[in-house]
Amino acid sequence: MKKLTFSLVIAALVALPSLTYAREVTFSTVMKNYRGEGAYVALYLVDANGNYQQTLWVAGEKTKYYKHLSGWAMGSKLTAAEYDGHTGASVLSSKTLTVTVDIADEMIDAGYEVRVDTAVEDQRDNRSDAAVKLTTDGVGKTVAGRGYVQSLSYMFKP
């Protein structure tokens, strides 16, 4: 009996990871035509209560400026483990930042939201410059930004 129970537990543990599914999601952040240096941009996920969950991408390579991405900085606590492997160059005026990430299916249509914080040297910082709820109905629709972001949209990989 102990052998059978042990075998069932092992089988369940092996099968468990296959029960969690993720969807490949591509975010497109189109920047406005603005004057100045390239923008630092943080894309991050918050839950239905607005609580930080995870970093999706940070554009801008000098970590000393990350504090200007205030919503993301507060949530991530600027812990390197939160953005290691999720960074790239800053985003220039009128350009598009395209980021593809895996997001767990359980976060879609469950109140989760992707927020974008932006900052440009010697100019205004924009907490939640753009935000979009992760829903199946929102695929392909654009939302306007309030600062340097012209629009934010997302697509699911078929």
N, C-alpha and C positions, 0 to 999 in steps of 0.2 A: 504494500500500500504506500509506504514512504517513497519507494522508487517511482511509482506512478505519479504521485503528487509532485515530486521533484521534477519529473519530465514535463508535466503540465505547466509548472511555473517557468521552466526554461523556454518552452514553446511560446508561452505568452510574452515573455520578455523579448524574444526574437521577433515576434509578430508586431509588437507595440509600435516600433518606429514606422512601420508601413501604414499605420492608421492615421498618422499625421501627414496631411498633404499641404503642399505649398504651391502657390501660383506665381508664375513669373510676371512681374508687372513693370512696365516701362513708363517712367515719368518724364515729361517734357516741360522744362521751365524756360520760357521765352523771356529774355530780358528786354526792357525798354531801351530806347536810345537815350543814354544819359551821358553826362560829361564826367570824366575822371578815370581813375584806375579800374582794373578788373574788380568785380564784386566778389566778396566772400559770401558763400551761400551754404546753408545747412538744410537738408531735407531730413525730417525726423518724424517718427510715428508716435502718436499719443492715443490713449484709450478714450472711451466714451466720456470719462470724467475729466479729460484734459491732462491726465498724468503721463509724463514722458515714459515711453516704452523702449525705443531703440533708435539709433542713428542709421539712416539709410545712406547718406552721402554728405561729405563736406567738401566744398570747392574753395580752395585757398590753402596754400602750403605753409604759411608762417603761423604756427600755433599761438604765438603771442597775440594775434588779432582775433582768435576764436571767442574771446570774452565779449566781443561786440555782437555776436550772434546770440543775444541774451536769452531768448526762450530755450533754445537748444542748450546753451551753456549751463543754464540753471538745471535743466533736466539731466543732462549727461554728467554734470559736475566736472566737466572738462577732463574726465578720466581718459587717458590715452587708449585704454582697451575699448572704449566706446567708439572710437573713430579709426583705430589702426586698420589699414586695409580698405578704408572707405573714404579716401581723400584723393583730390586731384587739383589741377590748376584752377585759379580764379576764373570767373566768367566775364568776358568783355561785353561792353555795350552792344545791344542789338543781336547778340548771339543766343544760341539755345543750349542749355545743359540737358543732356539726355542720360538718364540713369536707369538701369535695369536691375531689379532686385527680386528675390523670392520673398513672398509674404504668405504666412500661414492662412489657409482657407478660412479658418475660424475667425479671422480678423476682418474679413470682408462681409459687409452687411451686418456688422455688429457694433457700429458706432465709432469705430476707429477712424482716425483722421491723419492725413499727412500735412505737416506744416512746413513752410519755407521761411527761414529768417535770412535777411540780407544785410550787408554792410559794405560801404565803399569808403576808402580812405579820405579823411577830412570832409566827410559828408554824413548825412543822417543814417542811423542804424534803423532797421525795420524788423521788429519782432512780429512774427506771423504776417509777413508781407503777403503771403498767399496761403490758403488752406483748402483742402478738399477732403470730403468724407469718402471713405473707401466703400463704394457700393457697386453692384453690378449695373445699376441704372446710370451711374456716373461715367462709365467707360466712354472715352472719346469726347466728352464735354469739357469745355474750357472754363476756368474761373479766372477772373481778373485779379491782379495783384494790387497792392496799395502803395508800393514804393518803387523799387527797381524792377520788379517782376511785372511783365506785361500780361502773361497768362501762364497757367499751370493746367496740365491735363495728364491723363494716364490711359494706358491700354493694357489689356491682358493678352498674354501670348496665347494664340489658339491651340 
